[in-house]
Every structure is written in structure tokens, then in C-alpha cells.
Amino acid sequence: MRNGMIPTVVGTVVTVTGFALRNSNIPDSYKNGLIGFGLAHIAMGSAEMLTENIQRSNMMEKVSRWSKS
């Protein structure tokens, strides 16, 4: 499984849970905390997947240059 996918999925679930609790008796600080925590995980997971793609792209470029020599 790709790195970053798990934090992104967990973040999505936590964010949706925070939004789903908007009409409940839970204090706003808890709901906003869940939403923020989820969004932070989405951002971290996305950044990790982007970094992995860039590294993979750089590696493939180096291999293709090496094979042309």
C-alpha cells in the first residue's frame, strides 16, 4: 500500500465524523478539534504521497538516463 494513503483515509473518516456531529450536543471545541485533526491528517498523508511520487519520478529519470548511455 502506498505511503500516505492510511493517514489520508483516517483523516477523511475523522473529518466526516466531525462534520456529522455538528447537530449534536457535543461542545463546538470537540467538533472543531475532530475536523482540524482530520484535515491535518489529510494534509500530511497527501504531502507524503506527493513526496513519494516526486522521488519515484526522479528515480525513473535517472534509470532512463543510465540505460541510454
Biopython code that builds the backbone (N, CA, C, O; Angstrom):
import numpy as np
from Bio.PDB.StructureBuilder import StructureBuilder

atoms = [
    (1, "MET", "N", (0.840, -1.174, 0.000)),
    (1, "MET", "CA", (0.000, 0.000, 0.000)),
    (1, "MET", "C", (0.891, 1.246, 0.000)),
    (1, "MET", "O", (1.932, 1.266, 0.657)),
    (2, "ARG", "N", (0.494, 2.253, -0.715)),
    (2, "ARG", "CA", (1.301, 3.463, -0.830)),
    (2, "ARG", "C", (1.400, 4.190, 0.509)),
    (2, "ARG", "O", (0.447, 4.253, 1.286)),
    (3, "ASN", "N", (2.583, 4.730, 0.743)),
    (3, "ASN", "CA", (2.763, 5.544, 1.945)),
    (3, "ASN", "C", (1.883, 6.771, 1.841)),
    (3, "ASN", "O", (1.740, 7.354, 0.766)),
    (4, "GLY", "N", (1.299, 7.159, 2.945)),
    (4, "GLY", "CA", (0.453, 8.335, 2.968)),
    (4, "GLY", "C", (-1.016, 8.036, 2.765)),
    (4, "GLY", "O", (-1.865, 8.871, 3.079)),
    (5, "MET", "N", (-1.332, 6.865, 2.245)),
    (5, "MET", "CA", (-2.731, 6.537, 1.998)),
    (5, "MET", "C", (-3.494, 6.332, 3.307)),
    (5, "MET", "O", (-4.635, 6.774, 3.437)),
    (6, "ILE", "N", (-2.869, 5.665, 4.274)),
    (6, "ILE", "CA", (-3.547, 5.389, 5.547)),
    (6, "ILE", "C", (-3.864, 6.687, 6.299)),
    (6, "ILE", "O", (-5.005, 6.863, 6.727)),
    (7, "PRO", "N", (-2.885, 7.619, 6.480)),
    (7, "PRO", "CA", (-3.244, 8.864, 7.159)),
    (7, "PRO", "C", (-4.314, 9.661, 6.416)),
    (7, "PRO", "O", (-5.136, 10.328, 7.045)),
    (8, "THR", "N", (-4.312, 9.598, 5.100)),
    (8, "THR", "CA", (-5.313, 10.328, 4.323)),
    (8, "THR", "C", (-6.700, 9.745, 4.539)),
    (8, "THR", "O", (-7.668, 10.485, 4.714)),
    (9, "VAL", "N", (-6.799, 8.431, 4.526)),
    (9, "VAL", "CA", (-8.099, 7.777, 4.742)),
    (9, "VAL", "C", (-8.585, 8.011, 6.172)),
    (9, "VAL", "O", (-9.755, 8.331, 6.381)),
    (10, "VAL", "N", (-7.703, 7.855, 7.152)),
    (10, "VAL", "CA", (-8.080, 8.099, 8.547)),
    (10, "VAL", "C", (-8.523, 9.551, 8.718)),
    (10, "VAL", "O", (-9.522, 9.824, 9.383)),
    (11, "GLY", "N", (-7.790, 10.468, 8.126)),
    (11, "GLY", "CA", (-8.155, 11.880, 8.206)),
    (11, "GLY", "C", (-9.509, 12.161, 7.602)),
    (11, "GLY", "O", (-10.276, 12.965, 8.132)),
    (12, "THR", "N", (-9.810, 11.504, 6.495)),
    (12, "THR", "CA", (-11.113, 11.678, 5.859)),
    (12, "THR", "C", (-12.227, 11.187, 6.767)),
    (12, "THR", "O", (-13.254, 11.851, 6.909)),
    (13, "VAL", "N", (-12.031, 10.031, 7.380)),
    (13, "VAL", "CA", (-13.043, 9.469, 8.282)),
    (13, "VAL", "C", (-13.252, 10.382, 9.492)),
    (13, "VAL", "O", (-14.389, 10.635, 9.890)),
    (14, "VAL", "N", (-12.168, 10.872, 10.070)),
    (14, "VAL", "CA", (-12.269, 11.732, 11.253)),
    (14, "VAL", "C", (-12.929, 13.061, 10.894)),
    (14, "VAL", "O", (-13.747, 13.570, 11.660)),
    (15, "THR", "N", (-12.585, 13.624, 9.745)),
    (15, "THR", "CA", (-13.197, 14.884, 9.323)),
    (15, "THR", "C", (-14.692, 14.722, 9.091)),
    (15, "THR", "O", (-15.483, 15.562, 9.521)),
    (16, "VAL", "N", (-15.079, 13.658, 8.418)),
    (16, "VAL", "CA", (-16.504, 13.408, 8.173)),
    (16, "VAL", "C", (-17.240, 13.192, 9.494)),
    (16, "VAL", "O", (-18.375, 13.640, 9.656)),
    (17, "THR", "N", (-16.600, 12.511, 10.431)),
    (17, "THR", "CA", (-17.205, 12.312, 11.751)),
    (17, "THR", "C", (-17.422, 13.654, 12.445)),
    (17, "THR", "O", (-18.479, 13.881, 13.033)),
    (18, "GLY", "N", (-16.434, 14.543, 12.382)),
    (18, "GLY", "CA", (-16.580, 15.867, 12.979)),
    (18, "GLY", "C", (-17.726, 16.644, 12.368)),
    (18, "GLY", "O", (-18.482, 17.306, 13.080)),
    (19, "PHE", "N", (-17.861, 16.567, 11.043)),
    (19, "PHE", "CA", (-18.971, 17.255, 10.384)),
    (19, "PHE", "C", (-20.310, 16.606, 10.729)),
    (19, "PHE", "O", (-21.315, 17.305, 10.860)),
    (20, "ALA", "N", (-20.339, 15.298, 10.876)),
    (20, "ALA", "CA", (-21.576, 14.591, 11.197)),
    (20, "ALA", "C", (-22.065, 14.943, 12.604)),
    (20, "ALA", "O", (-23.265, 14.880, 12.874)),
    (21, "LEU", "N", (-21.159, 15.308, 13.488)),
    (21, "LEU", "CA", (-21.524, 15.637, 14.863)),
    (21, "LEU", "C", (-21.936, 17.101, 15.038)),
    (21, "LEU", "O", (-22.179, 17.535, 16.164)),
    (22, "ARG", "N", (-22.016, 17.852, 13.974)),
    (22, "ARG", "CA", (-22.337, 19.285, 14.065)),
    (22, "ARG", "C", (-23.680, 19.541, 14.743)),
    (22, "ARG", "O", (-23.817, 20.553, 15.430)),
    (23, "ASN", "N", (-24.668, 18.677, 14.585)),
    (23, "ASN", "CA", (-26.001, 18.900, 15.153)),
    (23, "ASN", "C", (-26.202, 18.141, 16.460)),
    (23, "ASN", "O", (-27.336, 17.872, 16.854)),
    (24, "SER", "N", (-25.114, 17.799, 17.129)),
    (24, "SER", "CA", (-25.221, 17.052, 18.383)),
    (24, "SER", "C", (-24.968, 17.986, 19.566)),
    (24, "SER", "O", (-24.688, 19.171, 19.390)),
    (25, "ASN", "N", (-25.072, 17.431, 20.765)),
    (25, "ASN", "CA", (-24.867, 18.217, 21.991)),
    (25, "ASN", "C", (-23.400, 18.323, 22.386)),
    (25, "ASN", "O", (-23.088, 18.901, 23.427)),
    (26, "ILE", "N", (-22.511, 17.788, 21.594)),
    (26, "ILE", "CA", (-21.076, 17.820, 21.894)),
    (26, "ILE", "C", (-20.591, 19.268, 21.753)),
    (26, "ILE", "O", (-21.006, 19.966, 20.828)),
    (27, "PRO", "N", (-19.726, 19.723, 22.652)),
    (27, "PRO", "CA", (-19.221, 21.098, 22.556)),
    (27, "PRO", "C", (-18.532, 21.376, 21.220)),
    (27, "PRO", "O", (-17.914, 20.497, 20.619)),
    (28, "ASP", "N", (-18.661, 22.626, 20.778)),
    (28, "ASP", "CA", (-18.083, 23.023, 19.491)),
    (28, "ASP", "C", (-16.578, 22.791, 19.441)),
    (28, "ASP", "O", (-16.038, 22.458, 18.386)),
    (29, "SER", "N", (-15.901, 22.963, 20.563)),
    (29, "SER", "CA", (-14.445, 22.784, 20.559)),
    (29, "SER", "C", (-14.072, 21.345, 20.212)),
    (29, "SER", "O", (-13.059, 21.121, 19.550)),
    (30, "TYR", "N", (-14.859, 20.375, 20.638)),
    (30, "TYR", "CA", (-14.581, 18.976, 20.306)),
    (30, "TYR", "C", (-14.832, 18.709, 18.823)),
    (30, "TYR", "O", (-14.034, 18.054, 18.152)),
    (31, "LYS", "N", (-15.957, 19.231, 18.326)),
    (31, "LYS", "CA", (-16.280, 19.029, 16.908)),
    (31, "LYS", "C", (-15.221, 19.685, 16.026)),
    (31, "LYS", "O", (-14.748, 19.083, 15.061)),
    (32, "ASN", "N", (-14.853, 20.915, 16.360)),
    (32, "ASN", "CA", (-13.836, 21.615, 15.579)),
    (32, "ASN", "C", (-12.476, 20.934, 15.703)),
    (32, "ASN", "O", (-11.695, 20.917, 14.751)),
    (33, "GLY", "N", (-12.195, 20.372, 16.881)),
    (33, "GLY", "CA", (-10.953, 19.631, 17.081)),
    (33, "GLY", "C", (-10.892, 18.398, 16.196)),
    (33, "GLY", "O", (-9.852, 18.105, 15.606)),
    (34, "LEU", "N", (-12.004, 17.673, 16.100)),
    (34, "LEU", "CA", (-12.053, 16.496, 15.231)),
    (34, "LEU", "C", (-11.855, 16.894, 13.770)),
    (34, "LEU", "O", (-11.111, 16.241, 13.039)),
    (35, "ILE", "N", (-12.511, 17.947, 13.356)),
    (35, "ILE", "CA", (-12.385, 18.392, 11.969)),
    (35, "ILE", "C", (-10.946, 18.815, 11.687)),
    (35, "ILE", "O", (-10.387, 18.445, 10.655)),
    (36, "GLY", "N", (-10.347, 19.578, 12.583)),
    (36, "GLY", "CA", (-8.961, 20.023, 12.396)),
    (36, "GLY", "C", (-7.978, 18.867, 12.405)),
    (36, "GLY", "O", (-7.050, 18.824, 11.597)),
    (37, "PHE", "N", (-8.182, 17.934, 13.318)),
    (37, "PHE", "CA", (-7.317, 16.755, 13.397)),
    (37, "PHE", "C", (-7.400, 15.954, 12.106)),
    (37, "PHE", "O", (-6.381, 15.493, 11.591)),
    (38, "GLY", "N", (-8.602, 15.787, 11.588)),
    (38, "GLY", "CA", (-8.784, 15.052, 10.342)),
    (38, "GLY", "C", (-8.155, 15.761, 9.162)),
    (38, "GLY", "O", (-7.504, 15.130, 8.331)),
    (39, "LEU", "N", (-8.346, 17.077, 9.081)),
    (39, "LEU", "CA", (-7.760, 17.839, 7.979)),
    (39, "LEU", "C", (-6.234, 17.816, 8.034)),
    (39, "LEU", "O", (-5.572, 17.781, 6.997)),
    (40, "ALA", "N", (-5.681, 17.835, 9.244)),
    (40, "ALA", "CA", (-4.221, 17.752, 9.377)),
    (40, "ALA", "C", (-3.707, 16.414, 8.854)),
    (40, "ALA", "O", (-2.672, 16.363, 8.191)),
    (41, "HIS", "N", (-4.419, 15.342, 9.147)),
    (41, "HIS", "CA", (-4.007, 14.027, 8.648)),
    (41, "HIS", "C", (-4.132, 13.936, 7.126)),
    (41, "HIS", "O", (-3.294, 13.323, 6.464)),
    (42, "ILE", "N", (-5.168, 14.542, 6.587)),
    (42, "ILE", "CA", (-5.319, 14.555, 5.130)),
    (42, "ILE", "C", (-4.143, 15.300, 4.500)),
    (42, "ILE", "O", (-3.576, 14.845, 3.506)),
    (43, "ALA", "N", (-3.780, 16.441, 5.078)),
    (43, "ALA", "CA", (-2.663, 17.228, 4.539)),
    (43, "ALA", "C", (-1.351, 16.460, 4.639)),
    (43, "ALA", "O", (-0.574, 16.433, 3.685)),
    (44, "MET", "N", (-1.098, 15.835, 5.790)),
    (44, "MET", "CA", (0.157, 15.086, 5.959)),
    (44, "MET", "C", (0.222, 13.886, 5.018)),
    (44, "MET", "O", (1.260, 13.633, 4.406)),
    (45, "GLY", "N", (-0.875, 13.151, 4.900)),
    (45, "GLY", "CA", (-0.892, 11.992, 4.006)),
    (45, "GLY", "C", (-0.729, 12.393, 2.556)),
    (45, "GLY", "O", (-0.035, 11.718, 1.796)),
    (46, "SER", "N", (-1.370, 13.494, 2.166)),
    (46, "SER", "CA", (-1.242, 13.970, 0.787)),
    (46, "SER", "C", (0.180, 14.419, 0.492)),
    (46, "SER", "O", (0.719, 14.135, -0.578)),
    (47, "ALA", "N", (0.788, 15.120, 1.444)),
    (47, "ALA", "CA", (2.173, 15.554, 1.254)),
    (47, "ALA", "C", (3.110, 14.361, 1.138)),
    (47, "ALA", "O", (4.051, 14.380, 0.345)),
    (48, "GLU", "N", (2.855, 13.330, 1.923)),
    (48, "GLU", "CA", (3.686, 12.131, 1.865)),
    (48, "GLU", "C", (3.538, 11.418, 0.517)),
    (48, "GLU", "O", (4.524, 10.944, -0.048)),
    (49, "MET", "N", (2.317, 11.345, 0.008)),
    (49, "MET", "CA", (2.113, 10.712, -1.299)),
    (49, "MET", "C", (2.756, 11.537, -2.412)),
    (49, "MET", "O", (3.328, 10.979, -3.348)),
    (50, "LEU", "N", (2.666, 12.858, -2.313)),
    (50, "LEU", "CA", (3.283, 13.723, -3.311)),
    (50, "LEU", "C", (4.796, 13.574, -3.296)),
    (50, "LEU", "O", (5.419, 13.487, -4.354)),
    (51, "THR", "N", (5.387, 13.544, -2.125)),
    (51, "THR", "CA", (6.834, 13.369, -1.994)),
    (51, "THR", "C", (7.261, 12.035, -2.584)),
    (51, "THR", "O", (8.276, 11.950, -3.276)),
    (52, "GLU", "N", (6.490, 11.002, -2.311)),
    (52, "GLU", "CA", (6.810, 9.669, -2.851)),
    (52, "GLU", "C", (6.756, 9.680, -4.376)),
    (52, "GLU", "O", (7.607, 9.075, -5.028)),
    (53, "ASN", "N", (5.765, 10.363, -4.953)),
    (53, "ASN", "CA", (5.662, 10.443, -6.414)),
    (53, "ASN", "C", (6.842, 11.186, -7.013)),
    (53, "ASN", "O", (7.362, 10.784, -8.053)),
    (54, "ILE", "N", (7.269, 12.260, -6.375)),
    (54, "ILE", "CA", (8.411, 13.029, -6.870)),
    (54, "ILE", "C", (9.677, 12.180, -6.809)),
    (54, "ILE", "O", (10.463, 12.172, -7.756)),
    (55, "GLN", "N", (9.878, 11.469, -5.704)),
    (55, "GLN", "CA", (11.056, 10.620, -5.576)),
    (55, "GLN", "C", (11.040, 9.511, -6.622)),
    (55, "GLN", "O", (12.074, 9.208, -7.217)),
    (56, "ARG", "N", (9.896, 8.911, -6.849)),
    (56, "ARG", "CA", (9.775, 7.845, -7.847)),
    (56, "ARG", "C", (10.063, 8.392, -9.241)),
    (56, "ARG", "O", (10.731, 7.741, -10.043)),
    (57, "SER", "N", (9.558, 9.586, -9.525)),
    (57, "SER", "CA", (9.796, 10.211, -10.820)),
    (57, "SER", "C", (11.279, 10.495, -11.037)),
    (57, "SER", "O", (11.811, 10.242, -12.117)),
    (58, "ASN", "N", (11.944, 11.021, -10.010)),
    (58, "ASN", "CA", (13.381, 11.299, -10.106)),
    (58, "ASN", "C", (14.177, 10.020, -10.317)),
    (58, "ASN", "O", (15.126, 10.002, -11.100)),
    (59, "MET", "N", (13.799, 8.951, -9.626)),
    (59, "MET", "CA", (14.495, 7.686, -9.754)),
    (59, "MET", "C", (14.316, 7.125, -11.167)),
    (59, "MET", "O", (15.274, 6.631, -11.761)),
    (60, "MET", "N", (13.103, 7.196, -11.706)),
    (60, "MET", "CA", (12.857, 6.683, -13.052)),
    (60, "MET", "C", (13.620, 7.506, -14.091)),
    (60, "MET", "O", (14.091, 6.956, -15.087)),
    (61, "GLU", "N", (13.744, 8.795, -13.873)),
    (61, "GLU", "CA", (14.502, 9.643, -14.795)),
    (61, "GLU", "C", (15.974, 9.260, -14.794)),
    (61, "GLU", "O", (16.603, 9.196, -15.850)),
    (62, "LYS", "N", (16.528, 9.005, -13.605)),
    (62, "LYS", "CA", (17.919, 8.599, -13.516)),
    (62, "LYS", "C", (18.151, 7.254, -14.188)),
    (62, "LYS", "O", (19.155, 7.074, -14.877)),
    (63, "VAL", "N", (17.245, 6.316, -13.999)),
    (63, "VAL", "CA", (17.369, 4.996, -14.610)),
    (63, "VAL", "C", (17.289, 5.114, -16.122)),
    (63, "VAL", "O", (18.041, 4.447, -16.832)),
    (64, "SER", "N", (16.397, 5.943, -16.624)),
    (64, "SER", "CA", (16.262, 6.068, -18.080)),
    (64, "SER", "C", (17.492, 6.733, -18.681)),
    (64, "SER", "O", (17.900, 6.380, -19.788)),
    (65, "ARG", "N", (18.098, 7.699, -17.968)),
    (65, "ARG", "CA", (19.342, 8.314, -18.462)),
    (65, "ARG", "C", (20.471, 7.299, -18.454)),
    (65, "ARG", "O", (21.289, 7.272, -19.374)),
    (66, "TRP", "N", (20.525, 6.463, -17.420)),
    (66, "TRP", "CA", (21.577, 5.458, -17.293)),
    (66, "TRP", "C", (21.458, 4.413, -18.393)),
    (66, "TRP", "O", (22.463, 3.966, -18.946)),
    (67, "SER", "N", (20.223, 4.024, -18.710)),
    (67, "SER", "CA", (20.041, 2.974, -19.719)),
    (67, "SER", "C", (20.329, 3.473, -21.138)),
    (67, "SER", "O", (20.637, 2.670, -22.018)),
    (68, "LYS", "N", (20.234, 4.790, -21.372)),
    (68, "LYS", "CA", (20.529, 5.350, -22.688)),
    (68, "LYS", "C", (22.026, 5.432, -22.945)),
    (68, "LYS", "O", (22.461, 5.518, -24.093)),
    (69, "SER", "N", (22.811, 5.406, -21.877)),
    (69, "SER", "CA", (24.277, 5.535, -22.026)),
    (69, "SER", "C", (24.891, 4.296, -22.607)),
    (69, "SER", "O", (26.106, 4.240, -22.795)),
]
sb = StructureBuilder()
sb.init_structure("model")
sb.init_model(0)
sb.init_chain("A")
sb.init_seg("    ")
for serial, (resi, resn, name, xyz) in enumerate(atoms, 1):
    if name == "N":
        sb.init_residue(resn, " ", resi, " ")
    sb.init_atom(name, np.array(xyz, "f"), 0.0, 1.0, " ", f" {name:<3s}", serial, name[0])
structure = sb.get_structure()
